[in-house]
Amino acid sequence: MLQINKNQLKQFYKKCQKDKLIGVDTEFYRVDTYYPKLCLIQLANKNDSIFLDPITQDLDYTLLKKLLFNTKIKKIFHAARQDIEIFFNIYKKIPMPIYDIQIYLEQLGYNNSVSYAKACKDLLNVQINKSNQFIDWRVRPLNSNKIQYALNDVKHLIPIFNMIKNKVKNLTQVRSQHQKIINVKIYAEKINNAWKKIKFKPSNSYELDKLKKYSGLREKIAIRKDIPVRRVLSDKEIKLICKHNIDKEIKKKIMLKLNMKKIY
């Protein structure tokens, strides 16, 4: 349960090769940025829980890559999608194979957003202190409470997975849900798929074309400035400019926020 150096990470990797599975979690900051800022990587095998600190350490991402992309080692996550995005941004590919215990728990009757803390309480009778859940993980130094919180987020993944993996009957649904989160297009084609995240049903091809166009443009601006997309335009403003009958003055104001001179 400690921050480790390169040589210790090699020893940890060797142990993971024997275990054939590893728990993985990350802590990141994403309040006023487009890209999540990686602040901590937590890893656990059957016996040890460790963390890597990309803020204060000169991380060997090559060695970490060997660990994450060894296909003989199962990677156990909870609510894996944002963690997958972190690693995709670093390596431009997705660690495999991935097992998301949240997906397994849904098949056992839990809701699709069941928390890790509830799983620990129900299945292991372990109480997880979530007081550090919404802290700024960029701040250093990390005190012992924050470190313990981060390690607790990873140390119980393998025990939970081992407890529930054989209880799930509908493995077809489990595989289907996993295929969604390991779809490379989710992470590699965010601009083209941005319109799908907006809760708006176009009533005709004109509205659909505009929705795709302005959602993609908003994404590009947010990427260039590294700010959240809603600081460029809100979803409500995107919906407005997709409409045929929008007031011209309102549309002009919205377009000016996009720094566009031509009004379509």
N, C-alpha and C positions, 0 to 999 in steps of 0.2 A: 504494500500500500504506500507507494512512494513515487516521487518523480525520479526518472532513471536516465542514465547516460547511454551513449551508443553501445558500449560493451554489454551493459545490463539488458538493453533492448534485444541484443543478439541472443542472450541466454533466455530471455522471455520468449523469443520467437521459437527457439528450439523446443521449449516446453509446449508451446502451442501446436507444434508439428506432431507431438505425441498425443496431445488431447484431441486433436482434430476439430476443435471448435473454440470460438473466442467471442466474448461479449464486447460490443463496441458502442460508444456514445460520444457525443461532442457537446461542448458548450460554445456558444457563439453570441455575437452582438449584431442585432439587425433592427435597430430602432430608427435610425436616420440615414441608412445606407441602402443601396440596391442589392449589393452582394453581402451575404453573411460574412462577418469578420470572425474567422476561427480563433478561439481563445484557449481551448483546451481539448485534448483528445484523451478519452479514458478507455482502457482496455482491460479485459479480465480473462484469465484462463480458469481452469478448475480450482487452482490454489491461490493465485495472486491477482490483485487489482493494482493497476499502475496508471499514471497519467503522464502525458507529454505536454509541454507548455510551449507552443509556438511563439509566444510573446517574449519569453525570457531565454528560451533555448534556441540554439542553431540546430533545428531538427534535421535528421537524415531522412528525408522523404523517400529516398531510394529503399532503405531498409523497411520503412513503414509500408511502402508499396509491396515489397515481397510478402509481408505479413497479410495485407489486405487482399492481395490478388492471388494468393495460393489457393487454387480451387479445391484442394483437399481439406482445407480448413473452413468449417462452417462459420459464418459471421452472424451472430445473434444481435438483433436490435429491438428496440421498442419504438413504434412510430417512426419508421426508418427514413421517410422521404426527405426530410431536411438534412439528416446526416448524410444520406446518399448525395444530395446536392453539394454538400461541402467537399466530399471526396471527388466528385465529378469535376468540380471547379479546379481541383489540384491536378488530377491525373487525366482528365478528359475521357474517363471510362468509369464503369461502375464495379465495385467489388463484388465478387461472386464466389460461392453461392450465398444468398442472403435469406435469413429467416426472421420475420418480423413477428414477435410474440403478440402484438396487438391484433394482428390478423387471425392468429390461432385463437385468441381469447374471444373474438367475435363469434367464432364457430361454436364456442362453448356457452353462448348465451349472453355474453357481455355486449354493451353497446360498442359501436365502431370507433369510439374515441376514449375507450377505457384508459384510465391513467395507470402509469407504472406503479404509483404509490398504492392504488387500490389492489392491483395484482399482487404486490408484495404482502399486503395486509391479509388478503383473502387466502392466498395460496401458501405463504410461508410464515404467516403471523409475525411479519416484520413491519414495524412502523417507520415510515420514511418521513423525515423532517423536511418539509418543502419551503422553509422560511427563506432559503436562498434561491428560490426558483426564478425570480425576476430581477436579479441583481445585474450590475454591469460587470461582465466577466473580463473586461479589458483591464480593470483596475488591479494593480500589483502593489505590494505583495499580497498573495493569497493567504488568509489566515487558516488555522486548522479546521474551523467549522466549514469553510467553503470547500476545502480539500476533501473533507469527509463527505460532504454533500455530493460532490462530483463523483467520488469513488462509489458511494452507495447507489448512484444512478447506473452503474455498470456491473457491480459485483453480484447482483441477484439475477441477472439475465439468464445465465446458463442454468442455475437451479430451476427457475420457472420454466424454461424451455424443456428441460428434461422431464419435468412433472406433467406438462400438458401435451407434448408432441404426439403421444400415442392415444390420447383421449379424443382427438379430433377425428371424426368419421368422414366428413365431406372434404376430402383432400383436393378434389377437383376445384372447389370454390377457393380453397386456400391458394392453390397454384395460380388461379385466375387473378386473385387479388395481388399476389406477388408480381405477376407479369406487368401489372399496371405501374407499380412503383419502380420496377427495374427497366422500364421503357426509356431508352436513351433519348428519344425525342422530347420527353418531358423537360429534360435538362439542357439539351443541345439546341432545341428549336423554340425557346421561350418566346421569342419575338413573334414567330408565326402562329403560335398557339395562345398568345396572350388574350385574344378575344373570347376564348372559351371560359375564362375565369370570371367574366362579367355576367351578372345575372340579368340578362336581357335577351328576349326572343325576337329577332328581327321578323317583321311581318312581310317583307319582300326582299328581292335581291339587292335593291338599292341600299337598304338598311344594313344588310349583311356585308356588302362591300365596304361601306363606310365604317362599320364596326371593326372589321379586320384591319382596315387602313389606319384608323386613328388609334386603335389599341396597339398596333405594331409601332407606330410613330411615338406614342407615349413611352413605350418600352425602350426604344432607342435613345430617347432623350434622358430617361432615368439612368440607363447604363452609362451614357457619356458623362453625366454629372454625378453618378454614384449616389443617387437619392431614391427614396421610395417612389413608386410609380404614382401614387396618389398625391404626391407633392407636385407632380407635373400637371395632371388633370385628375379630378375625382371620377369615379365610375358614373356618377350622375351627369357630369359634363360630357363624358363619352356618349352616353345614351342620348343626350340632347342633340348633339351635332350629327347623330345618325338619322335624325328625323327630317322628313321633307319639309314640314311646316314650321320649323324653328324660326323664331324671330331673328331677323338679320342682325340687329344690334347685339343680341345675346350671342349669336354665333361668332360675330366679329370679336367680341371680348374673349371668348373661349379660344379662338384661333390665335389671338395675340399672345396668349399664355404659351402656345406652342412655338412662338417666334416665327409664325408663318405670315408672309405678306399677302399671298394670294388667298382669297376666300372662295372656297368651293361650294 
